[in-house]
Amino acid sequence: MNQVFTMASQFIVSCPSDNPSISAHPYPTLALTNQNTAVPGQTSELQYKRPDDLDDSQPLYGIFLSGLFKVIVQLKGNTVRIPSDLRGTVYLLVSKDANGVDGSQTVAGPVMLQFSFSSGGQVESPPQ
């Protein structure tokens, strides 16, 4: 629920005061510096606020969610290598958890990425 609320919250300007409160809260924003031109197999710089309570030596992970699959890669500083086998709509979040998606371990995101591909499965370059 928090992941969905994170993505939807960027579109919410205000709510009537009589709306019931919800228990979801947004995670910090996540973006890629080359978000509109990123392609699988490429390294991308991430933009997010690292929590103050995290030690700089603690590893963080990029979790790519695609359909029923997840691919987890360790970040190198603020960069992530996008796995080369991703296609279509993919969600990326940053986590402290190397084993999966645990909301309590989420640092930032998700952000939606779109990797267009041909009928033969070849990634198509985004328009410049």
N, C-alpha and C positions, 0 to 999 in steps of 0.2 A: 504494500500500500504506500509506503514512504517513497519508493522509487517512482511510482506513477504520479504521486503528488509532487515530487521534485520536478518532473517534466511538465506537469500541468501548471505549476505555480508561476512559471514565466509568463503565462497568459492571463493570470488573475490580477485584475487591477484593484477591485474592491468587492466586498460582499455586504449584503444588508446586515445590520446589527442584530436582527432577529433570526438570522440563520443559526442552526444548531452548530456547535463546535464539532470538529472531527479530531480523532486521535492521531492522525498522520502529521508528520512534520517533514519539511524538505531537507534534503542533504545539501551540503555546499555545492555550488555550481562547478561543473567540469566542462572544459572546452579543449579542442586541439587547435594549435596555431594555424594548421593547414586543413581545417575541418572540411572545407568544400572541395579540396583537391586531394585529400588523403586516399591512398589505395593500399590494398593488402600487400604485404611484403616490405612496406616502407616504415621507416622510423619517424615518429611524430612527437613533437613537444606538447606536453600537457600543461594546461593552465588551471590551477585550483589552489585554494589556500590550505596549506598543510597545517593540521591542528597543532596548536602550541604544546600540547601534552605529548606529542610524538617525538621520541629521540631521533636525531638525524640518522642514526645507524640502523633504525628499525626498517626492515624491507617493506615495500609496498608492492601491490600487485594490480595489474590491469586485468579486469575480468570482462571478457567479450561474451555476450549472450546472443546467440543466433538460433532461433527456433527452439528446439529442445536441447541444444548443445551449449556448453560453456567451454571457453578456452582461457586458461589462466597463464599470464606471463609476468615475470618479475620486472618491475620498472627499473630503469637505470637513471637515477636522479629524477628529473621530470620528463623523461622520454620513455616511450613505449614502442616496441616493434609490433606492428599490426600483423597478426598471423596471415600467411599467404593464402590459406585455403578458405578465407571468409568470403561470403557472397551475400548480396541482398541487404536487407535491413538488419543492422547489428547494433546492440546497445553495449556501451562501455561504461564501467564504473571503476573506481579506485578503492581498493580494500586492503586491510591489514591481514586478511585471511588468505592463505595460500591454497586452501582446500575447497573453497566454494563461496557461495553468496550467503553471507550472514549479515543481516541489517545492522547488528550492533558493531560490526567490524567495517562498515562502509565509511570511507573517508570523503568521497565526492562522487557526484554523478547520480544517475546515468546521463549519458549524452547519446543521442541517436546518430548513427552513421549509415550512409547508404552507399553500397558498392554495387554499381550496375554491372551486369555481365551478359554475355551473348548466349544464344541457345546452346552453344558448345561449351559453356562454362568459363569462357575467357573473360577476365575482368576488363571492362571498358574504361578508358581514361575519362575522367570528368571533363566537361567543357571548360575551356580556359576563359 
